Amino acid sequence: MRVNLDNLEQFDSGEDFAALFEASQQSEEVGAIKEVAIVKITDDSVMVNVGEKVEGRFPVAEIMDENGKLLFKENDKIRVYVTRGIGDRFSVSYKKVLRHEKVQEKIKELGQDYQDKIIEAKIIGKNRGGVVLEAGGVEYFMPKLHASFKEDKGKKIEVCVINVKPEENSIIVSRKRYFDLMRKNQSENAKRFMEATEPLKGVVKRIASFGMFVSVDGVEGLVHYTEITRRGPENPASLYKEGDEVQVKAIAYDEEKQRLSFSIKALQEDPWKEVVNELKVGYTIKVNVSNIEPYGAFVDIGNDLEGFLHISEISWDKNVKHPQDCLSVGQEIDVEIIEINPETRRLRVSLKKLSEKPFVQFAKQHKEGDVISGKVEKITDFGAFINIGSIDGLLHNEDVSWGKNEKCKDILKVGDSIEVKIIKIDTKNERVSLSKRALQESPTDVFAKKYKVDDIVEGEVVDIKDFGVFIRIDGVDALIRNEDLSGIAKEEITQGMSLKGMVVNIDRLNGKIKVSMRRLEKQQEREEIKNFNSSEKMTLGDKLKGRI
């Protein structure tokens, strides 16, 4: 039986590679290494004399070094691998001899105790019979029955040596055997790792977004991205690459799932011990901006520890849209510590607290009664917030206009520029109250210019309340309380009815006017009595005078 090893696709998946290889060696003229003479070298090929008056050819590139220089010349003797083809045709290769020699060297290196030795090799080819792998210039064969479910070309995998046959120049490996060994040794090694007091030396095998797999003595464990540094979650790819040597500590092992967890940060001293002992809320420290996000910035405090600077703590200015508008990565800044929480390992800092509050500055520069210009920032049901420089003041609905039912939302819109008067600066609660109507002459002031207390007025009923009646006089509403009504029952009063009374109070500060019908009635009674008494006295005098 003759088998062409150059065409492994012809292998049946159930056949043994070693048996096929052995069958191919039954003829000394087939698959043999021979020393031959170089007959001719052209630009494309090398012609050699393989005997039996037959010449063989192989590509000239096989005898060139990496710089393209020929290693041999015509008439030189070289060793080549000769395989008989169809008829009298021969297949000749110089590189196959080199591969053959490397395999033999590897077989000697493996020795007699080759069984289950682990090799990391790259998949270079696949066929019906199995998979061809290569490592360090040595080729290995993995029968299909010993391969795992999916093996992609170019992928590096770890396999176990299961058979070595020097006479056939073959090293047979198995992926399944490797997995069996790993499962067998995983539990024993994991327990040993968990009991270890010294750092474990490992090699980074694979890197993923959630962490990286590290191999220690052939056993793989996961270093989760949260276990890389005490500074916080890190992208493993930004710190490590495959093949890097790292020191780890075993922190957990799931016996049922056979999952081993490693940690790198567990080998580092906990920086929070220093934080608790050395830092306190209110301290000012110097930091470097290490990362910027839309919601804030992370600052490097040192010793693999980060603090968080929220966007609201960057500036007193509420118009900061993104931290990068004020900060840049690598920038050194002074901040104040505003929170230290060892349990959650949270340290928050503030940049704005190191500058004077805008309210304090405003209170120093302004006083109650000042008139100031501002812009409408926000309108609510109870009023409007007016930006008056670095702070916002509140313009309540009752202070926007002298109109009885007018509200801020009825006469203002966001972005309007208006002039207001400061009516109160509350330093305790850091609030500023504003008034727009205070800059206008009130209806009560206009009324007071025309009328005074005890003047008789007349108005039309515009509202009836439980406590009294409102009448409108020259566009101003005045109140007649129930006890000040006279000459008519309240039940008989209707809107639009005209009532007359006397002004009894003008409250210009609060914009209130009171009128009394009873007082007017008493005034009229007094005048009638006075007039009557005056008339009686004249008549009696006249009579007495005549008698005298």
Residue pairs with C-beta under 8 A, 6 or more apart in sequence:
1 23
1 24
1 26
2 23
2 24
2 26
2 27
2 30
2 84
3 10
3 20
3 21
3 23
3 24
4 10
4 24
4 83
4 85
4 91
5 21
5 24
5 31
5 83
6 83
6 91
8 125
8 127
8 128
8 129
8 130
8 132
9 127
9 128
10 128
11 17
11 20
11 127
11 128
11 129
11 130
12 128
12 129
13 128
13 129
13 130
13 144
13 145
15 129
16 143
17 129
17 130
17 141
17 143
17 170
17 172
18 163
18 165
18 168
18 170
18 172
20 129
21 165
21 168
21 169
21 170
22 165
22 168
24 30
24 31
25 31
25 167
25 168
27 84
29 82
29 84
30 83
30 84
31 81
31 82
31 83
32 81
32 82
33 79
33 80
33 81
33 82
33 97
33 100
34 50
34 51
34 79
34 80
34 82
35 77
35 78
35 79
36 48
36 49
36 50
36 51
36 56
36 77
36 78
36 79
36 80
36 82
36 92
37 48
37 49
37 75
37 76
37 77
38 46
38 47
38 48
38 72
38 73
38 74
38 75
38 76
38 77
38 78
39 47
39 48
39 49
39 55
39 74
40 46
40 47
40 74
41 47
41 60
41 70
41 72
41 73
41 74
42 60
43 60
44 59
44 60
45 57
45 58
45 59
45 60
46 57
46 58
46 59
46 60
46 62
46 63
46 72
46 94
47 55
47 56
47 57
48 55
48 56
48 57
48 58
48 78
48 80
48 92
49 55
50 56
50 80
50 82
50 90
50 92
52 88
54 88
54 90
56 80
56 82
56 90
56 91
56 92
57 92
58 80
58 92
58 93
58 94
60 70
62 93
62 94
62 95
63 70
63 71
63 72
63 78
63 94
64 70
64 71
65 71
72 78
78 94
79 94
79 97
80 92
80 93
80 94
80 96
80 97
81 92
81 93
81 94
81 96
81 97
81 100
82 90
82 91
82 92
83 90
83 91
83 92
84 90
84 91
85 91
98 137
99 137
99 138
99 139
100 169
102 136
102 137
102 138
103 138
103 139
103 169
103 170
103 171
104 166
104 169
105 138
106 136
106 138
106 171
107 114
107 164
107 166
107 171
110 117
110 161
110 164
110 171
114 161
114 164
115 161
115 162
116 160
116 161
116 162
116 177
116 181
117 160
117 161
118 158
118 159
118 160
118 178
118 181
118 218
119 135
119 140
119 158
119 159
119 160
119 161
119 173
120 135
120 156
120 157
120 158
121 133
121 134
121 135
121 140
121 156
121 157
121 159
121 173
122 133
122 134
122 135
122 154
122 155
122 156
122 157
123 131
123 132
123 133
123 151
123 152
123 153
123 154
123 155
123 156
123 157
124 132
124 133
124 134
124 139
124 153
125 131
125 132
125 153
126 132
126 151
126 153
128 144
129 143
129 144
130 141
130 142
130 143
130 144
130 145
130 146
130 147
131 141
131 142
131 144
131 147
131 151
132 139
132 140
132 141
132 142
133 139
133 140
133 141
133 142
133 157
133 159
133 173
134 140
138 171
139 171
140 159
140 161
140 171
140 172
140 173
141 170
141 171
141 172
141 173
142 151
142 159
142 172
142 173
142 174
142 175
143 172
143 174
145 176
146 162
146 172
146 173
146 174
146 175
146 176
146 177
147 175
147 176
148 157
148 175
148 176
148 179
151 157
151 175
157 175
158 178
158 218
159 173
159 174
159 175
159 177
159 178
160 173
160 174
160 175
160 177
160 178
160 181
161 171
161 172
161 173
162 172
162 173
162 174
162 177
163 170
163 171
163 172
164 170
164 171
164 172
165 172
182 218
182 219
182 220
183 258
185 218
185 219
186 219
186 258
186 260
187 253
187 255
187 258
189 216
189 217
189 218
189 219
190 219
190 221
190 250
190 253
190 258
190 260
191 253
193 200
193 216
193 219
193 221
193 250
193 253
193 260
194 250
194 253
196 249
196 250
199 247
199 248
199 249
199 267
200 216
200 247
200 248
200 249
200 250
200 262
201 216
201 245
201 246
201 247
202 214
202 215
202 216
202 221
202 245
202 246
202 247
202 248
202 262
203 214
203 215
203 243
203 244
203 245
203 246
204 212
204 213
204 214
204 240
204 241
204 242
204 243
204 244
204 245
204 246
205 212
205 213
205 214
205 215
205 220
205 242
206 212
206 213
206 242
207 213
207 236
207 237
207 240
207 241
207 242
208 236
209 225
209 235
210 224
210 225
211 222
211 223
211 224
211 225
211 227
211 228
211 236
212 222
212 223
212 236
212 240
213 220
213 221
213 222
213 223
214 220
214 221
214 222
214 223
214 246
214 248
214 262
216 248
216 262
219 260
220 260
221 248
221 250
221 259
221 260
221 261
221 262
222 259
222 260
222 261
222 262
223 236
223 246
223 248
223 261
223 262
223 263
223 264
224 261
225 233
225 234
225 235
225 236
226 232
226 233
227 251
227 261
227 262
227 263
227 264
227 265
227 266
228 234
228 236
228 239
228 264
228 265
229 239
229 264
229 265
229 268
229 304
230 265
230 268
230 270
230 271
230 272
230 304
230 305
231 300
231 304
231 305
231 306
232 298
232 306
240 246
246 264
247 264
247 267
248 262
248 263
248 264
248 267
249 262
249 263
249 264
249 266
249 267
250 260
250 261
250 262
251 261
251 262
251 263
251 266
252 260
252 261
253 259
253 260
253 261
254 260
265 304
268 304
271 303
271 304
271 305
272 305
272 342
272 345
274 303
275 301
275 305
275 340
275 342
275 347
276 340
276 342
279 285
279 337
279 340
279 347
280 337
280 340
281 337
281 338
281 339
281 340
282 336
282 337
283 336
283 337
284 334
284 335
284 336
284 337
284 354
285 301
285 334
285 335
285 337
285 349
286 332
286 333
286 334
287 299
287 300
287 301
287 307
287 332
287 333
287 334
287 335
287 349
288 299
288 300
288 330
288 331
288 332
288 333
289 297
289 298
289 299
289 300
289 327
289 328
289 329
289 330
289 331
289 332
289 333
290 298
290 299
290 300
290 306
290 329
291 297
291 298
291 329
292 298
292 323
292 324
292 327
292 328
292 329
293 323
294 311
294 322
294 323
295 310
295 311
296 308
296 309
296 310
296 311
296 313
296 314
296 323
297 308
297 309
297 311
297 314
297 323
297 327
298 306
298 307
298 308
298 309
299 306
299 307
299 308
299 309
299 333
299 335
299 349
300 306
301 307
301 347
305 347
306 347
307 335
307 337
307 347
307 348
307 349
308 346
308 347
308 348
308 349
309 323
309 335
309 348
309 349
309 350
309 351
310 348
311 320
311 322
311 323
313 338
313 348
313 349
313 350
313 351
313 352
313 353
314 320
314 323
314 326
314 327
314 351
314 352
315 326
315 351
315 352
316 352
316 355
316 357
316 358
316 390
317 390
320 326
327 333
333 351
334 351
334 354
335 349
335 350
335 351
335 354
336 349
336 350
336 351
336 353
336 354
337 347
337 348
337 349
338 348
338 349
338 350
338 353
339 346
339 347
339 348
340 346
340 347
341 347
357 430
358 389
358 390
358 391
359 391
359 430
359 432
361 390
362 388
362 389
362 390
362 391
362 432
363 425
363 427
366 372
366 422
366 425
367 422
367 425
368 422
368 423
368 424
368 425
369 421
369 422
369 423
370 421
370 422
371 419
371 420
371 421
371 422
371 439
372 388
372 419
372 420
372 421
372 422
373 388
373 417
373 418
373 419
373 420
374 386
374 387
374 388
374 389
374 393
374 417
374 418
374 419
374 420
374 434
375 386
375 387
375 415
375 416
375 417
375 418
376 384
376 385
376 386
376 387
376 412
376 413
376 414
376 415
376 416
376 417
376 418
377 384
377 385
377 386
377 387
377 392
377 414
378 384
378 385
378 392
378 414
379 385
379 408
379 409
379 412
379 413
379 414
380 408
381 407
381 409
382 396
382 397
383 394
383 395
383 396
383 397
383 399
383 400
383 407
383 408
384 394
384 395
384 400
384 408
384 409
384 412
385 392
385 393
385 394
385 395
386 392
386 393
386 394
386 395
386 418
386 420
386 434
388 420
388 432
388 434
391 432
392 432
393 420
393 422
393 431
393 432
393 433
393 434
394 431
394 432
394 433
394 434
395 408
395 420
395 434
395 435
395 436
396 433
397 406
397 407
397 408
399 423
399 433
399 434
399 435
399 436
399 437
399 438
400 406
400 407
400 408
400 411
400 412
400 436
400 437
401 411
401 436
401 437
401 440
402 437
402 440
402 442
402 443
402 511
404 477
412 418
418 436
419 436
419 439
420 434
420 435
420 436
420 439
421 434
421 435
421 436
421 438
421 439
422 432
422 433
422 434
423 433
423 434
423 435
423 438
424 431
424 432
424 433
425 432
426 432
426 433
442 508
442 511
443 475
443 476
443 511
444 476
444 506
444 507
444 508
444 511
444 512
444 513
445 508
446 474
446 476
447 473
447 474
447 476
447 506
447 513
448 506
448 508
450 474
451 457
451 473
451 503
451 506
452 503
452 506
453 503
453 504
453 505
453 506
454 502
454 503
454 504
454 523
455 502
455 503
456 500
456 501
456 502
456 503
456 520
457 473
457 478
457 500
457 501
457 502
457 503
457 515
458 473
458 498
458 499
458 500
458 501
459 471
459 472
459 473
459 478
459 498
459 499
459 515
460 471
460 472
460 496
460 497
460 498
460 499
461 469
461 470
461 471
461 493
461 494
461 495
461 496
461 497
461 498
461 499
462 470
462 471
462 472
462 477
462 495
463 469
463 470
463 477
463 495
464 470
464 490
464 493
464 495
467 481
467 482
468 479
468 480
468 481
468 482
468 484
468 485
469 479
469 480
469 485
469 490
469 493
469 499
470 477
470 478
470 479
470 480
471 477
471 478
471 480
471 499
471 501
471 515
472 478
473 513
473 515
476 513
477 513
478 503
478 513
478 514
478 515
479 512
479 513
479 514
479 515
480 499
480 501
480 514
480 515
480 516
480 517
481 514
481 516
482 490
483 518
484 501
484 504
484 514
484 515
484 516
484 517
484 518
484 519
485 493
485 517
485 518
486 517
486 518
486 520
486 521
487 517
487 521
488 499
488 517
493 499
499 517
500 517
500 520
501 515
501 516
501 517
501 519
501 520
502 515
502 516
502 517
502 519
502 520
502 523
503 513
503 514
503 515
504 514
504 515
504 516
504 519
505 512
505 513
505 514
506 513
507 513
507 514
